[in-house]
Amino acid sequence: MIKMTNVTKQYGDFAAVKKLSLTVNQAEFLVVLGPSGCGKSTLLRLINKMIERDEGEIQVGGVNIDELKGEELRKTIGYVIQSIGLFPHMDVKKNIGIVPHLLKWEENKINKRVDEMLLLVGLETEVYKNKRPNELSGGEAQRIGVARAIASDPEILLMDEPFGAVDPINRLRLQKEFRKIQRKLKKTVVFVTHDIDEALLLADRICIMNQGEILQIATPEKMLLHPKNDFVKEFFKGEGILTILSRKLAVDYAEPTILVGEPLDENATLRDVLTEMLLRGEEMITLINGSISWEKILKIAGSEINEF
């Protein structure tokens, strides 16, 4: 879906990215992780031609982006940034419908799409579509930003620390909800962050960068258990098998045995189950579709370590 080959971007003597090669697969959620100034945001801006590279080649959907005008390319790619960028003089309806309008969709189709997008991000259409950005909370504005980015049904979403300005509770909620949306719509996502927890929660694969270079691309599990070098190892210091368990939904590992008791929430992870077992002093916990045992969790943890 996205392929970058030996891409370099210079600002004078400073290389923002150096000989960068990267492939993002269709429907993949790739998180680009690294410290501030490592080239993460530059990578996104190169993909959608907001800036031009100095060397190398970039393909989107099998097409060299040199063959496309920047504005035409950007109409096919959703883009979400931390500052949201909602137009203050437009209501929510017009903000969400801006790209479909530029694509000359019919008005009825745009109105229907706006309603669909508001429902998708968990906001009531009649309550929110006529509001102005200054009437929204930070979390609501971020949801509108996501809705706007996917309103024209782009195959690709580029997201630059989109939840960075939201309070921790709403941020976690938004992260989980967006991951569900991505899985449902099967969009290709390149998501920039400097937050390790966010990367581990969201990513199919993580691309870790430093000083304009890619140091390692791997699944979160492989990166945690087999860091490629000392920088990656130090960056993930303190993370381990508990973090891996926190990425796995317990319902995916449920056994058919039905127990008496209140089941854990459908979004409970294996780490949540482990914590609940320790608090209750029990070796088996009820889930909405069965149950899971202490022994089962230990087997899963062991298999993850052995696999990688």
C-alpha positions in Angstrom: 0.0 0.0 0.0 2.9 2.4 0.9 6.5 1.8 -0.1 9.4 4.1 0.6 12.8 3.3 -0.8 16.0 5.0 0.2 14.2 8.2 1.0 16.3 11.2 2.3 15.1 14.7 3.3 17.7 17.3 4.0 17.3 20.7 5.6 20.7 22.3 4.9 23.3 20.0 6.5 20.6 18.3 8.7 19.1 15.1 7.4 15.5 14.8 8.8 15.3 11.3 7.4 18.3 9.3 6.0 18.1 6.5 3.3 14.8 5.4 4.8 13.1 2.3 3.4 9.7 1.1 4.6 6.7 -0.9 3.4 3.3 -0.6 5.0 0.9 -3.4 4.1 -2.8 -3.0 3.2 -5.0 -2.7 6.3 -2.0 -2.7 8.6 -1.8 -0.5 11.6 1.9 0.7 11.7 3.0 2.9 14.6 6.1 5.0 14.1 7.7 5.5 17.5 10.7 7.4 18.7 11.9 10.5 20.6 11.1 14.0 19.6 12.9 15.2 16.5 13.7 11.7 15.2 11.9 12.2 11.8 8.5 10.7 12.6 6.4 13.6 11.4 8.6 14.3 8.4 7.9 10.7 7.3 4.2 11.4 7.2 4.6 14.7 5.4 6.7 13.0 2.8 4.1 10.3 2.2 1.3 12.9 1.4 3.6 15.3 -0.5 3.3 18.1 2.0 7.1 18.3 1.6 9.3 16.9 -1.2 12.1 14.4 -0.7 15.6 14.9 -1.9 16.4 11.3 -2.7 14.6 8.0 -3.1 11.2 6.9 -4.2 7.7 6.8 -2.6 4.8 4.7 -3.9 1.2 4.9 -2.7 -1.1 2.1 -3.9 1.5 1.0 -6.4 1.8 4.5 -8.0 4.9 6.7 -7.8 3.8 9.9 -6.1 5.8 11.9 -8.6 3.0 11.1 -11.0 0.4 12.8 -8.8 -0.3 16.4 -7.8 0.0 16.9 -4.1 -3.5 18.2 -3.7 -5.0 15.2 -5.6 -3.0 12.8 -3.6 -4.0 14.4 -0.3 -7.7 14.1 -1.2 -7.3 10.3 -1.2 -5.4 10.2 2.2 -7.0 10.9 5.6 -4.8 13.1 7.8 -5.2 13.7 11.6 -2.9 15.9 13.7 -2.7 16.7 17.4 -4.0 20.2 17.0 -7.0 18.7 15.2 -7.3 21.6 12.7 -11.1 21.9 12.6 -12.2 25.0 10.8 -13.6 27.4 13.5 -16.0 29.2 11.2 -17.7 25.9 10.1 -20.0 23.7 12.1 -19.3 20.0 12.7 -21.4 18.9 9.7 -19.3 21.1 7.3 -16.0 20.2 8.9 -16.7 16.4 8.4 -18.0 17.0 4.9 -15.2 19.2 3.6 -13.3 16.5 1.6 -16.5 14.9 0.2 -17.5 18.4 -0.9 -14.1 19.0 -2.6 -14.6 15.6 -4.3 -18.0 17.0 -5.6 -20.2 14.5 -3.8 -23.9 15.1 -4.0 -25.3 17.0 -1.0 -27.6 14.2 0.1 -24.7 11.7 0.0 -22.6 14.1 2.1 -25.3 14.6 4.7 -25.8 10.8 5.0 -22.0 10.3 5.3 -21.8 12.9 8.1 -24.4 11.1 10.1 -22.7 7.8 9.5 -19.3 9.2 10.7 -20.7 10.8 13.8 -22.3 7.5 14.8 -19.1 5.6 14.0 -17.1 7.8 16.5 -19.8 7.6 19.1 -21.5 11.0 18.9 -25.2 11.6 18.5 -25.9 13.2 15.1 -28.6 15.7 16.1 -26.7 16.8 19.2 -23.3 17.5 17.5 -23.7 18.2 13.8 -24.6 21.8 14.2 -22.1 22.6 16.9 -19.0 24.8 16.3 -15.5 23.6 17.3 -15.4 26.0 20.3 -18.4 24.2 21.7 -16.6 20.8 21.8 -14.5 19.2 24.5 -11.0 18.1 23.6 -12.1 14.5 23.3 -15.2 15.4 21.2 -13.0 17.5 18.9 -10.6 14.6 18.4 -13.5 12.4 17.4 -14.6 14.9 14.9 -11.1 15.1 13.5 -11.1 11.3 13.0 -14.6 11.4 11.5 -13.4 14.1 9.0 -10.3 12.1 8.1 -12.3 9.0 7.1 -15.4 10.7 5.7 -14.3 10.4 2.1 -13.5 6.7 2.7 -9.7 6.9 2.0 -7.7 3.7 2.0 -4.9 5.3 4.0 -4.9 7.3 7.3 -1.9 9.3 8.4 -2.1 10.3 12.1 0.4 12.5 13.9 0.0 12.2 17.7 -3.8 12.7 17.3 -4.6 12.0 20.9 -1.6 13.8 22.5 -3.6 16.8 23.8 -6.4 14.7 25.4 -6.6 13.9 29.1 -5.4 10.4 30.0 -8.8 8.8 30.7 -10.4 10.1 27.4 -7.1 9.3 25.6 -7.2 5.6 26.5 -10.9 5.5 25.5 -10.2 7.1 22.2 -7.3 4.8 21.5 -9.4 1.7 22.1 -12.3 3.0 20.1 -10.1 4.0 17.2 -8.5 0.5 17.1 -12.0 -1.0 16.8 -12.8 1.4 14.0 -9.6 0.5 12.1 -10.3 -3.2 12.4 -13.8 -2.7 11.2 -13.0 -0.5 8.2 -9.7 -2.2 7.4 -7.9 1.0 6.8 -4.1 1.3 6.3 -2.9 3.5 9.2 0.5 5.1 9.8 0.3 6.5 13.3 3.1 8.7 14.8 3.7 8.8 18.6 6.4 9.1 21.2 4.2 7.2 23.8 5.3 3.6 24.3 2.0 2.5 25.9 0.0 4.0 23.0 2.3 2.2 20.4 1.9 -1.2 22.2 -1.8 -0.9 22.5 -2.5 0.1 18.8 0.2 -1.4 16.6 0.2 -4.4 14.3 3.9 -3.5 13.8 6.1 -0.8 15.4 8.7 1.2 13.4 11.2 2.7 15.9 13.2 5.7 14.7 16.1 7.7 16.0 18.0 10.6 14.3 16.2 10.1 11.0 16.8 6.4 10.7 14.7 3.3 11.2 16.3 1.1 13.8 13.8 -1.8 13.9 10.4 -2.8 12.4 8.6 -5.6 14.2 5.5 -6.7 16.0 5.3 -5.3 19.5 5.9 -8.8 20.9 9.1 -9.4 18.9 10.4 -5.9 19.7 9.9 -6.3 23.4 11.5 -9.8 23.5 14.2 -9.3 20.9 15.2 -5.6 20.6 17.7 -5.2 17.7 20.2 -3.0 19.5 20.9 -1.2 22.8 18.8 1.9 21.9 15.7 -0.1 21.2 16.3 -2.2 24.4 16.7 0.9 26.5 13.7 2.6 24.9 11.5 -0.3 26.0 13.1 -0.8 29.3 10.7 -2.1 31.9 8.3 -3.5 29.4 7.9 -7.3 29.0 5.5 -10.2 29.1 2.9 -8.3 31.1 2.7 -5.7 28.3 2.3 -8.5 25.8 -0.6 -9.9 27.8 -2.2 -6.4 27.9 -2.4 -6.5 24.1 -4.5 -9.7 24.0 -8.3 -9.8 24.6 -9.3 -12.5 27.1 -12.4 -13.5 25.1 -10.2 -14.7 22.3 -8.8 -17.4 24.6 -12.0 -18.3 26.5 -12.7 -22.0 27.3 -16.4 -23.2 27.1 -16.7 -23.9 30.8 -19.4 -21.6 32.3 -18.9 -20.4 35.9 -21.2 -18.7 38.3 -20.4 -15.0 38.8 -20.2 -11.6 37.1 -18.2 -11.9 33.8 -15.4 -9.5 33.1 -16.0 -6.8 30.4 -15.6 -7.9 26.8 -12.6 -5.6 26.4 -10.8 -7.2 29.3 -7.2 -8.2 28.4 -5.3 -11.2 29.7 -3.4 -8.8 32.0 -6.7 -7.6 33.4 -7.7 -11.2 34.1 -4.4 -11.9 35.8 -4.8 -8.9 38.0 -8.4 -10.0 38.9 -7.2 -13.5 39.8 -4.6 -12.1 42.2 -7.2 -9.7 43.8 -9.8 -12.5 44.2 -7.4 -15.3 45.0 -9.0 -17.4 42.4 -7.6 -19.6 39.6 -10.4 -19.2 37.1 -12.4 -16.1 36.0 -15.7 -15.9 34.2 -15.9 -14.1 30.8 -18.9 -13.3 28.6 -18.2 -16.3 26.4 -16.9 -18.8 28.9 -14.0 -18.7 31.3 -10.2 -18.7 31.5 -7.8 -20.3 34.0 -4.5 -19.3 35.6 -2.9 -22.3 33.9 -4.2 -21.1 30.5 -2.7 -17.7 30.9 0.7 -19.2 31.9 0.7 -21.3 28.8 -0.1 -18.3 26.6 2.7 -16.4 28.2 5.1 -19.3 27.8 4.2 -19.7 24.1 4.8 -16.0 23.4 8.3 -16.2 24.9 9.1 -19.4 23.0 7.7 -18.1 19.7 10.0 -15.1 19.6 
